[in-house]
């Protein structure tokens, strides 16, 4: 409340707002105008709090550059952010980047890129930094789960056992278990996806297979099959189920449809001398471990893996030895999109990656 100062002959105020002292005369020099002094004091008080709030908001809003740096320090994906930060510069605020700004950035940074590339390499990273700055980012839990995958030598033993079903007591005259194993090693499809794969979704000209995905686990996507997988699969029907049961009949899908191939697979696994930790799903882990070890193509790994979250794919970047790519070529597995000259079985060659292929 204002008080009358006999010394100054004026109504004065003296209070603090957000730690700042406000002390002044109101310019009302008539002691009888107390109500006017109170009204003016209240207005000053409200404005002071409003200005304090705006000042604090300005302090809290940071630049996109600083937010991106903090995001990376906290474990966020760095790969595509340097180009984005360079485009927007050091001064634009993280909350100022609009859809139009993103469209202009796409035109400047990725003028010839496909929409999916722009989405993955521009829109998603920007949104991730903005969510991080706003406190909406999902907290990452360190991924400590060990992923079992097959070495090329283990895979060979599995394929040899599957190619000799009679010797292991498996009734499989058309080698359907071998075909499934080859498909999963080549495509990274899950067991359920494999049993649901349709012949009409196969494009032999490009060696790509369209997987329709599942409602909760995998996104629909194209996967690229290496030549060796195609050769092991053999004849693919023009339409209908591409991988029937060992008796030649299509699978009748149940709730846990991925487990329906387990009995035949387990016989092959046991005959190959592999442990119970090797399940049909391990073939999916194996394919993605192999592919990334050979190509180092993070974008292709995400596109062909079909995960709904990219976090899962990170484990495939760090679980394989440096010589795996060479060993795969020795066994005839080549996941490169542009493999160059033909590689003979058992031949060891030097892998060279073009600049920018990380």
FIRO-558524 format. One record per residue (C-alpha): residue number from 0; residue in one letter; x, y, z. Coordinates in nm, 3 decimals, padded with zeros to 5 digits. Each point is the difference from the previous one (the first is absolute). Layout:
BEGIN
@pos: NUM	code: A	east: X	north: Y	up: Z
...
END
This chain:
BEGIN
@pos: 0	code: X	east: 00.000	north: 00.000	up: 00.000
@pos: 1	code: X	east: 00.122	north: 00.354	up: -00.071
@pos: 2	code: X	east: 00.093	north: 00.224	up: 00.292
@pos: 3	code: X	east: -00.006	north: 00.377	up: 00.029
@pos: 4	code: X	east: 00.341	north: 00.165	up: 00.033
@pos: 5	code: X	east: -00.015	north: 00.330	up: 00.188
@pos: 6	code: X	east: 00.358	north: 00.066	up: -00.104
@pos: 7	code: X	east: -00.060	north: -00.049	up: -00.374
@pos: 8	code: X	east: -00.359	north: 00.118	up: 00.007
@pos: 9	code: X	east: -00.095	north: -00.299	up: -00.215
@pos: 10	code: X	east: -00.138	north: -00.352	up: 00.018
@pos: 11	code: X	east: 00.286	north: -00.256	up: -00.023
@pos: 12	code: X	east: 00.029	north: -00.373	up: -00.049
@pos: 13	code: X	east: 00.271	north: -00.238	up: 00.124
@pos: 14	code: X	east: -00.024	north: -00.376	up: -00.075
@pos: 15	code: X	east: 00.192	north: -00.288	up: -00.160
@pos: 16	code: X	east: -00.093	north: -00.208	up: -00.308
@pos: 17	code: X	east: 00.203	north: -00.312	up: -00.080
@pos: 18	code: X	east: 00.286	north: 00.130	up: 00.212
@pos: 19	code: X	east: 00.002	north: 00.346	up: -00.158
@pos: 20	code: X	east: -00.082	north: 00.304	up: 00.218
@pos: 21	code: X	east: -00.245	north: 00.254	up: -00.141
@pos: 22	code: X	east: 00.004	north: 00.329	up: 00.191
@pos: 23	code: X	east: -00.136	north: 00.322	up: -00.146
@pos: 24	code: X	east: -00.234	north: 00.296	up: 00.032
@pos: 25	code: X	east: -00.335	north: -00.031	up: -00.175
@pos: 26	code: X	east: -00.028	north: 00.364	up: -00.102
@pos: 27	code: X	east: -00.325	north: 00.045	up: 00.190
@pos: 28	code: X	east: 00.063	north: 00.296	up: 00.227
@pos: 29	code: X	east: -00.341	north: 00.024	up: 00.160
@pos: 30	code: X	east: -00.030	north: -00.188	up: 00.326
@pos: 31	code: X	east: -00.377	north: -00.030	up: -00.041
@pos: 32	code: X	east: 00.037	north: -00.204	up: -00.325
@pos: 33	code: X	east: 00.085	north: -00.325	up: 00.177
@pos: 34	code: X	east: -00.230	north: -00.215	up: -00.220
@pos: 35	code: X	east: 00.174	north: 00.128	up: -00.315
@pos: 36	code: X	east: 00.337	north: -00.077	up: 00.157
@pos: 37	code: X	east: -00.112	north: -00.355	up: 00.088
@pos: 38	code: X	east: -00.124	north: -00.059	up: -00.356
@pos: 39	code: X	east: 00.327	north: 00.120	up: -00.151
@pos: 40	code: X	east: 00.206	north: -00.206	up: 00.245
@pos: 41	code: X	east: -00.197	north: -00.314	up: -00.093
@pos: 42	code: X	east: 00.056	north: 00.060	up: -00.372
@pos: 43	code: X	east: 00.375	north: 00.044	up: 00.055
@pos: 44	code: X	east: 00.009	north: -00.319	up: 00.208
@pos: 45	code: X	east: -00.179	north: -00.206	up: -00.269
@pos: 46	code: X	east: 00.222	north: 00.135	up: -00.278
@pos: 47	code: X	east: 00.309	north: -00.076	up: 00.204
@pos: 48	code: X	east: -00.097	north: -00.366	up: 00.038
@pos: 49	code: X	east: -00.093	north: -00.023	up: -00.367
@pos: 50	code: X	east: 00.336	north: 00.139	up: -00.106
@pos: 51	code: X	east: 00.178	north: -00.231	up: 00.242
@pos: 52	code: X	east: -00.176	north: -00.301	up: -00.155
@pos: 53	code: X	east: 00.092	north: 00.108	up: -00.354
@pos: 54	code: X	east: 00.358	north: 00.059	up: 00.105
@pos: 55	code: X	east: 00.022	north: -00.348	up: 00.150
@pos: 56	code: X	east: -00.156	north: -00.157	up: -00.310
@pos: 57	code: X	east: 00.261	north: 00.171	up: -00.216
@pos: 58	code: X	east: 00.271	north: -00.141	up: 00.224
@pos: 59	code: X	east: -00.150	north: -00.352	up: -00.026
@pos: 60	code: X	east: -00.028	north: -00.002	up: -00.381
@pos: 61	code: X	east: 00.327	north: -00.109	up: -00.153
@pos: 62	code: X	east: 00.134	north: -00.011	up: -00.354
@pos: 63	code: X	east: -00.039	north: -00.304	up: -00.221
@pos: 64	code: X	east: 00.378	north: -00.032	up: -00.013
@pos: 65	code: X	east: 00.036	north: -00.018	up: 00.378
@pos: 66	code: X	east: -00.298	north: -00.237	up: 00.032
@pos: 67	code: X	east: 00.149	north: -00.229	up: -00.265
@pos: 68	code: X	east: 00.336	north: -00.007	up: 00.182
@pos: 69	code: X	east: -00.168	north: -00.088	up: 00.331
@pos: 70	code: X	east: -00.216	north: -00.260	up: -00.177
@pos: 71	code: X	east: 00.312	north: -00.171	up: -00.139
@pos: 72	code: X	east: 00.175	north: 00.014	up: 00.339
@pos: 73	code: X	east: -00.298	north: -00.181	up: 00.151
@pos: 74	code: X	east: 00.033	north: -00.285	up: -00.250
@pos: 75	code: X	east: -00.210	north: 00.130	up: -00.289
@pos: 76	code: X	east: 00.078	north: -00.102	up: -00.359
@pos: 77	code: X	east: 00.262	north: 00.238	up: -00.140
@pos: 78	code: X	east: 00.040	north: -00.115	up: -00.361
@pos: 79	code: X	east: -00.234	north: 00.242	up: -00.181
@pos: 80	code: X	east: 00.009	north: 00.299	up: 00.237
@pos: 81	code: X	east: 00.321	north: 00.182	up: -00.109
@pos: 82	code: X	east: -00.146	north: 00.083	up: -00.343
@pos: 83	code: X	east: -00.324	north: 00.120	up: 00.160
@pos: 84	code: X	east: 00.178	north: 00.219	up: 00.257
@pos: 85	code: X	east: 00.221	north: 00.149	up: -00.272
@pos: 86	code: X	east: -00.307	north: 00.085	up: -00.209
@pos: 87	code: X	east: -00.191	north: 00.175	up: 00.280
@pos: 88	code: X	east: 00.305	north: 00.170	up: 00.150
@pos: 89	code: X	east: 00.084	north: 00.077	up: 00.363
@pos: 90	code: X	east: -00.279	north: 00.244	up: 00.088
@pos: 91	code: X	east: -00.339	north: -00.149	up: -00.095
@pos: 92	code: X	east: -00.195	north: -00.113	up: 00.304
@pos: 93	code: X	east: -00.102	north: -00.363	up: 00.026
@pos: 94	code: X	east: -00.369	north: 00.095	up: 00.022
@pos: 95	code: X	east: 00.014	north: 00.230	up: -00.304
@pos: 96	code: X	east: 00.052	north: -00.271	up: -00.265
@pos: 97	code: X	east: -00.331	north: -00.043	up: -00.183
@pos: 98	code: X	east: -00.122	north: -00.240	up: -00.269
@pos: 99	code: X	east: 00.089	north: 00.262	up: -00.262
@pos: 100	code: X	east: 00.351	north: 00.029	up: 00.143
@pos: 101	code: X	east: 00.037	north: -00.378	up: -00.022
@pos: 102	code: X	east: -00.125	north: 00.002	up: -00.360
@pos: 103	code: X	east: 00.258	north: 00.267	up: -00.088
@pos: 104	code: X	east: 00.270	north: -00.202	up: 00.174
@pos: 105	code: X	east: -00.101	north: -00.310	up: -00.200
@pos: 106	code: X	east: 00.033	north: 00.197	up: -00.323
@pos: 107	code: X	east: 00.342	north: 00.128	up: 00.102
@pos: 108	code: X	east: 00.152	north: -00.314	up: 00.156
@pos: 109	code: X	east: -00.172	north: -00.283	up: -00.188
@pos: 110	code: X	east: -00.120	north: 00.149	up: -00.332
@pos: 111	code: X	east: -00.014	north: -00.336	up: -00.182
@pos: 112	code: X	east: -00.084	north: -00.234	up: 00.286
@pos: 113	code: X	east: -00.306	north: -00.220	up: 00.026
@pos: 114	code: X	east: -00.271	north: 00.102	up: 00.251
@pos: 115	code: X	east: 00.089	north: -00.291	up: 00.229
@pos: 116	code: X	east: 00.364	north: 00.109	up: 00.006
@pos: 117	code: X	east: -00.104	north: 00.358	up: 00.088
@pos: 118	code: X	east: -00.225	north: -00.130	up: 00.273
@pos: 119	code: X	east: 00.266	north: -00.225	up: 00.153
@pos: 120	code: X	east: 00.299	north: 00.230	up: -00.035
@pos: 121	code: X	east: -00.161	north: 00.342	up: 00.054
@pos: 122	code: X	east: -00.349	north: 00.004	up: 00.149
@pos: 123	code: X	east: 00.056	north: -00.275	up: 00.257
@pos: 124	code: X	east: 00.330	north: 00.144	up: 00.137
@pos: 125	code: X	east: -00.148	north: 00.352	up: 00.029
@pos: 126	code: X	east: -00.308	north: -00.132	up: 00.181
@pos: 127	code: X	east: 00.221	north: -00.208	up: 00.230
@pos: 128	code: X	east: 00.200	north: 00.309	up: 00.105
@pos: 129	code: X	east: -00.318	north: 00.206	up: 00.049
@pos: 130	code: X	east: -00.154	north: -00.275	up: 00.214
@pos: 131	code: X	east: 00.321	north: -00.022	up: 00.200
@pos: 132	code: X	east: 00.000	north: 00.377	up: 00.060
@pos: 133	code: X	east: -00.365	north: -00.010	up: 00.107
@pos: 134	code: X	east: 00.061	north: -00.287	up: 00.240
@pos: 135	code: X	east: -00.214	north: -00.241	up: -00.204
@pos: 136	code: X	east: 00.275	north: -00.241	up: -00.100
@pos: 137	code: X	east: -00.043	north: -00.358	up: 00.111
@pos: 138	code: X	east: 00.281	north: -00.088	up: 00.238
@pos: 139	code: X	east: 00.230	north: -00.261	up: -00.148
@pos: 140	code: X	east: 00.070	north: -00.311	up: 00.198
@pos: 141	code: X	east: 00.348	north: -00.141	up: -00.069
@pos: 142	code: X	east: -00.028	north: -00.305	up: -00.223
@pos: 143	code: X	east: 00.198	north: -00.268	up: 00.178
@pos: 144	code: X	east: -00.171	north: -00.299	up: -00.159
@pos: 145	code: X	east: 00.238	north: -00.233	up: -00.179
@pos: 146	code: X	east: -00.112	north: -00.082	up: -00.353
@pos: 147	code: X	east: 00.077	north: -00.354	up: -00.116
@pos: 148	code: X	east: 00.099	north: -00.021	up: -00.365
@pos: 149	code: X	east: 00.158	north: -00.270	up: -00.213
@pos: 150	code: X	east: 00.350	north: 00.015	up: -00.136
@pos: 151	code: X	east: 00.029	north: -00.088	up: -00.372
@pos: 152	code: X	east: 00.150	north: -00.332	up: 00.106
@pos: 153	code: X	east: -00.294	north: -00.080	up: 00.231
@pos: 154	code: X	east: -00.245	north: 00.098	up: -00.273
@pos: 155	code: X	east: 00.171	north: -00.241	up: -00.242
@pos: 156	code: X	east: -00.047	north: -00.286	up: 00.244
@pos: 157	code: X	east: -00.368	north: 00.092	up: 00.035
@pos: 158	code: X	east: -00.048	north: 00.013	up: -00.378
@pos: 159	code: X	east: 00.177	north: -00.334	up: -00.054
@pos: 160	code: X	east: -00.224	north: -00.168	up: 00.258
@pos: 161	code: X	east: -00.312	north: 00.149	up: -00.156
@pos: 162	code: X	east: 00.113	north: -00.119	up: -00.344
@pos: 163	code: X	east: 00.005	north: -00.361	up: 00.125
@pos: 164	code: X	east: -00.338	north: -00.041	up: 00.175
@pos: 165	code: X	east: -00.018	north: -00.380	up: -00.035
@pos: 166	code: X	east: 00.334	north: -00.041	up: 00.177
@pos: 167	code: X	east: -00.132	north: 00.181	up: 00.307
@pos: 168	code: X	east: -00.344	north: -00.163	up: 00.007
@pos: 169	code: X	east: -00.189	north: 00.299	up: -00.138
@pos: 170	code: X	east: -00.277	north: -00.065	up: -00.251
@pos: 171	code: X	east: 00.056	north: 00.292	up: -00.235
@pos: 172	code: X	east: 00.014	north: -00.123	up: -00.363
@pos: 173	code: X	east: -00.009	north: 00.350	up: -00.150
@pos: 174	code: X	east: 00.263	north: 00.148	up: 00.235
@pos: 175	code: X	east: -00.246	north: 00.255	up: 00.136
@pos: 176	code: X	east: 00.197	north: 00.046	up: 00.323
@pos: 177	code: X	east: 00.316	north: 00.072	up: -00.200
@pos: 178	code: X	east: -00.193	north: 00.253	up: -00.211
@pos: 179	code: X	east: -00.130	north: 00.179	up: 00.311
@pos: 180	code: X	east: 00.343	north: 00.013	up: 00.162
@pos: 181	code: X	east: 00.150	north: 00.143	up: -00.320
@pos: 182	code: X	east: -00.279	north: 00.257	up: -00.028
@pos: 183	code: X	east: 00.039	north: 00.118	up: 00.360
@pos: 184	code: X	east: 00.379	north: 00.016	up: -00.026
@pos: 185	code: X	east: -00.034	north: 00.201	up: -00.320
@pos: 186	code: X	east: -00.291	north: 00.229	up: 00.090
@pos: 187	code: X	east: -00.003	north: 00.039	up: 00.378
@pos: 188	code: X	east: -00.370	north: -00.084	up: 00.005
@pos: 189	code: X	east: -00.148	north: -00.129	up: 00.324
@pos: 190	code: X	east: -00.135	north: -00.357	up: 00.016
@pos: 191	code: X	east: -00.361	north: 00.115	up: -00.030
@pos: 192	code: X	east: 00.085	north: 00.229	up: -00.291
@pos: 193	code: X	east: 00.176	north: -00.288	up: -00.173
@pos: 194	code: X	east: -00.297	north: -00.233	up: 00.021
@pos: 195	code: X	east: -00.228	north: 00.280	up: -00.124
@pos: 196	code: X	east: 00.226	north: 00.106	up: -00.290
@pos: 197	code: X	east: -00.177	north: -00.006	up: -00.338
@pos: 198	code: X	east: 00.151	north: -00.095	up: -00.333
@pos: 199	code: X	east: -00.157	north: 00.297	up: -00.178
@pos: 200	code: X	east: 00.203	north: 00.235	up: 00.222
@pos: 201	code: X	east: 00.331	north: -00.126	up: -00.140
@pos: 202	code: X	east: 00.178	north: 00.207	up: -00.266
@pos: 203	code: X	east: 00.273	north: -00.214	up: -00.158
@pos: 204	code: X	east: 00.127	north: 00.290	up: -00.213
@pos: 205	code: X	east: 00.114	north: 00.194	up: 00.308
@pos: 206	code: X	east: 00.024	north: -00.289	up: 00.250
@pos: 207	code: X	east: -00.243	north: 00.189	up: 00.224
@pos: 208	code: X	east: -00.286	north: -00.150	up: 00.199
@pos: 209	code: X	east: -00.288	north: 00.208	up: 00.133
@pos: 210	code: X	east: -00.080	north: -00.096	up: 00.358
@pos: 211	code: X	east: -00.343	north: 00.117	up: 00.112
@pos: 212	code: X	east: 00.102	north: 00.040	up: 00.363
@pos: 213	code: X	east: -00.206	north: -00.069	up: 00.308
@pos: 214	code: X	east: -00.242	north: 00.209	up: 00.202
@pos: 215	code: X	east: 00.222	north: 00.039	up: 00.305
@pos: 216	code: X	east: 00.358	north: -00.108	up: -00.071
@pos: 217	code: X	east: 00.129	north: 00.069	up: -00.352
@pos: 218	code: X	east: -00.062	north: 00.273	up: -00.258
@pos: 219	code: X	east: -00.075	north: -00.091	up: -00.361
@pos: 220	code: X	east: 00.316	north: 00.026	up: -00.208
@pos: 221	code: X	east: 00.212	north: -00.125	up: -00.290
@pos: 222	code: X	east: 00.293	north: -00.227	up: 00.086
@pos: 223	code: X	east: 00.293	north: -00.078	up: -00.229
@pos: 224	code: X	east: 00.101	north: -00.365	up: -00.023
@pos: 225	code: X	east: 00.361	north: -00.094	up: -00.078
@pos: 226	code: X	east: 00.051	north: -00.233	up: -00.295
@pos: 227	code: X	east: 00.095	north: -00.295	up: 00.218
@pos: 228	code: X	east: -00.331	north: 00.017	up: 00.187
@pos: 229	code: X	east: -00.190	north: 00.008	up: -00.330
@pos: 230	code: X	east: 00.189	north: -00.305	up: -00.124
@pos: 231	code: X	east: -00.069	north: -00.195	up: 00.320
@pos: 232	code: X	east: -00.371	north: 00.090	up: -00.003
@pos: 233	code: X	east: -00.040	north: -00.135	up: -00.351
@pos: 234	code: X	east: -00.329	north: 00.023	up: -00.187
@pos: 235	code: X	east: -00.239	north: 00.264	up: 00.133
@pos: 236	code: X	east: -00.371	north: -00.031	up: -00.087
@pos: 237	code: X	east: -00.158	north: 00.279	up: -00.203
@pos: 238	code: X	east: -00.265	north: 00.051	up: 00.268
@pos: 239	code: X	east: -00.116	north: -00.132	up: 00.333
@pos: 240	code: X	east: 00.206	north: -00.111	up: 00.302
@pos: 241	code: X	east: 00.366	north: -00.022	up: -00.098
@pos: 242	code: X	east: 00.113	north: -00.211	up: 00.297
@pos: 243	code: X	east: -00.244	north: -00.277	up: 00.098
@pos: 244	code: X	east: 00.047	north: -00.253	up: 00.278
@pos: 245	code: X	east: 00.229	north: -00.302	up: -00.056
@pos: 246	code: X	east: -00.306	north: -00.204	up: -00.108
@pos: 247	code: X	east: -00.061	north: 00.251	up: -00.280
@pos: 248	code: X	east: -00.317	north: 00.144	up: 00.152
@pos: 249	code: X	east: -00.047	north: 00.372	up: 00.077
@pos: 250	code: X	east: 00.023	north: 00.092	up: 00.364
@pos: 251	code: X	east: -00.316	north: 00.060	up: 00.200
@pos: 252	code: X	east: 00.097	north: 00.303	up: 00.200
@pos: 253	code: X	east: -00.049	north: -00.002	up: 00.373
@pos: 254	code: X	east: 00.057	north: 00.271	up: 00.256
@pos: 255	code: X	east: 00.366	north: -00.100	up: 00.044
@pos: 256	code: X	east: 00.047	north: -00.075	up: -00.366
@pos: 257	code: X	east: 00.379	north: 00.039	up: 00.008
@pos: 258	code: X	east: 00.030	north: -00.314	up: 00.212
@pos: 259	code: X	east: -00.155	north: -00.227	up: -00.262
@pos: 260	code: X	east: 00.330	north: -00.058	up: -00.178
@pos: 261	code: X	east: 00.188	north: -00.066	up: 00.324
@pos: 262	code: X	east: -00.028	north: -00.380	up: 00.000
@pos: 263	code: X	east: 00.163	north: -00.045	up: -00.343
@pos: 264	code: X	east: 00.251	north: 00.276	up: 00.069
@pos: 265	code: X	east: 00.105	north: -00.155	up: 00.330
@pos: 266	code: X	east: 00.077	north: -00.332	up: -00.168
@pos: 267	code: X	east: 00.225	north: 00.180	up: -00.248
@pos: 268	code: X	east: 00.162	north: 00.206	up: 00.275
@pos: 269	code: X	east: 00.075	north: -00.304	up: 00.214
@pos: 270	code: X	east: 00.146	north: -00.186	up: -00.298
@pos: 271	code: X	east: 00.225	north: 00.302	up: -00.068
@pos: 272	code: X	east: 00.135	north: -00.019	up: 00.355
@pos: 273	code: X	east: -00.140	north: 00.338	up: 00.103
@pos: 274	code: X	east: -00.143	north: 00.073	up: 00.344
@pos: 275	code: X	east: -00.353	north: 00.072	up: 00.119
@pos: 276	code: X	east: 00.079	north: 00.371	up: -00.009
@pos: 277	code: X	east: -00.029	north: -00.019	up: -00.381
@pos: 278	code: X	east: -00.367	north: 00.053	up: -00.088
@pos: 279	code: X	east: -00.160	north: 00.096	up: -00.332
@pos: 280	code: X	east: 00.007	north: 00.361	up: 00.115
@pos: 281	code: X	east: 00.380	north: -00.015	up: 00.025
@pos: 282	code: X	east: 00.005	north: -00.013	up: -00.381
@pos: 283	code: X	east: -00.152	north: 00.349	up: -00.007
@pos: 284	code: X	east: 00.269	north: 00.127	up: 00.239
@pos: 285	code: X	east: 00.262	north: -00.171	up: -00.214
@pos: 286	code: X	east: -00.106	north: 00.163	up: -00.326
@pos: 287	code: X	east: 00.006	north: 00.353	up: 00.140
@pos: 288	code: X	east: 00.333	north: -00.060	up: 00.176
@pos: 289	code: X	east: 00.146	north: -00.129	up: -00.327
@pos: 290	code: X	east: -00.144	north: 00.276	up: -00.215
@pos: 291	code: X	east: 00.124	north: 00.287	up: 00.214
@pos: 292	code: X	east: 00.343	north: -00.159	up: 00.052
@pos: 293	code: X	east: 00.043	north: -00.013	up: -00.378
@pos: 294	code: X	east: -00.162	north: 00.326	up: -00.117
@pos: 295	code: X	east: 00.016	north: 00.236	up: 00.303
@pos: 296	code: X	east: -00.321	north: 00.149	up: -00.145
@pos: 297	code: X	east: -00.203	north: 00.120	up: 00.299
@pos: 298	code: X	east: -00.287	north: 00.134	up: -00.209
@pos: 299	code: X	east: -00.036	north: -00.326	up: -00.191
@pos: 300	code: X	east: 00.009	north: -00.195	up: 00.327
@pos: 301	code: X	east: -00.291	north: 00.207	up: 00.133
@pos: 302	code: X	east: -00.199	north: -00.026	up: -00.323
@pos: 303	code: X	east: 00.039	north: -00.376	up: -00.037
@pos: 304	code: X	east: -00.025	north: -00.085	up: 00.370
@pos: 305	code: X	east: -00.358	north: 00.123	up: 00.030
@pos: 306	code: X	east: 00.028	north: 00.102	up: 00.364
@pos: 307	code: X	east: -00.256	north: 00.244	up: 00.134
@pos: 308	code: X	east: 00.279	north: 00.155	up: 00.211
@pos: 309	code: X	east: 00.354	north: 00.059	up: -00.118
@pos: 310	code: X	east: 00.141	north: -00.068	up: 00.348
@pos: 311	code: X	east: -00.008	north: -00.374	up: -00.064
@pos: 312	code: X	east: 00.215	north: 00.030	up: -00.312
@pos: 313	code: X	east: 00.287	north: 00.158	up: 00.193
@pos: 314	code: X	east: 00.112	north: -00.334	up: 00.141
@pos: 315	code: X	east: 00.080	north: -00.129	up: -00.350
@pos: 316	code: X	east: 00.266	north: 00.268	up: -00.042
@pos: 317	code: X	east: 00.229	north: -00.130	up: 00.273
@pos: 318	code: X	east: -00.031	north: -00.375	up: 00.044
@pos: 319	code: X	east: 00.210	north: -00.136	up: -00.288
@pos: 320	code: X	east: 00.377	north: -00.031	up: -00.059
@pos: 321	code: X	east: 00.179	north: 00.204	up: -00.266
@pos: 322	code: X	east: 00.075	north: -00.300	up: -00.222
@pos: 323	code: X	east: -00.361	north: -00.118	up: -00.029
@pos: 324	code: X	east: -00.056	north: 00.164	up: -00.339
@pos: 325	code: X	east: 00.291	north: -00.191	up: -00.152
@pos: 326	code: X	east: -00.109	north: -00.329	up: 00.154
@pos: 327	code: X	east: -00.351	north: 00.047	up: -00.140
@pos: 328	code: X	east: 00.139	north: 00.046	up: -00.351
@pos: 329	code: X	east: 00.206	north: -00.315	up: 00.042
@pos: 330	code: X	east: -00.326	north: -00.185	up: 00.062
@pos: 331	code: X	east: -00.183	north: 00.164	up: -00.288
@pos: 332	code: X	east: -00.209	north: 00.255	up: 00.193
@pos: 333	code: X	east: 00.004	north: 00.347	up: -00.155
@pos: 334	code: X	east: -00.242	north: 00.263	up: 00.134
@pos: 335	code: X	east: 00.139	north: 00.295	up: -00.196
@pos: 336	code: X	east: -00.241	north: 00.173	up: -00.236
@pos: 337	code: X	east: 00.283	north: 00.069	up: -00.246
@pos: 338	code: X	east: 00.233	north: -00.294	up: 00.048
@pos: 339	code: X	east: 00.230	north: 00.073	up: -00.296
@pos: 340	code: X	east: 00.176	north: -00.293	up: -00.166
@pos: 341	code: X	east: -00.124	north: -00.354	up: 00.074
@pos: 342	code: X	east: 00.156	north: -00.173	up: 00.299
@pos: 343	code: X	east: 00.081	north: -00.369	up: -00.022
@pos: 344	code: X	east: -00.087	north: -00.232	up: 00.288
@pos: 345	code: X	east: 00.286	north: 00.002	up: 00.250
@pos: 346	code: X	east: 00.171	north: 00.303	up: -00.152
@pos: 347	code: X	east: 00.114	north: 00.268	up: 00.243
@pos: 348	code: X	east: -00.026	north: 00.354	up: -00.134
@pos: 349	code: X	east: 00.060	north: 00.347	up: 00.133
@pos: 350	code: X	east: -00.307	north: 00.200	up: 00.097
@pos: 351	code: X	east: 00.012	north: 00.370	up: -00.078
@pos: 352	code: X	east: -00.270	north: 00.245	up: 00.105
@pos: 353	code: X	east: -00.072	north: 00.316	up: -00.195
@pos: 354	code: X	east: 00.037	north: 00.336	up: 00.183
@pos: 355	code: X	east: -00.301	north: 00.079	up: 00.211
@pos: 356	code: X	east: -00.114	north: -00.362	up: 00.035
@pos: 357	code: X	east: 00.012	north: -00.035	up: 00.374
END
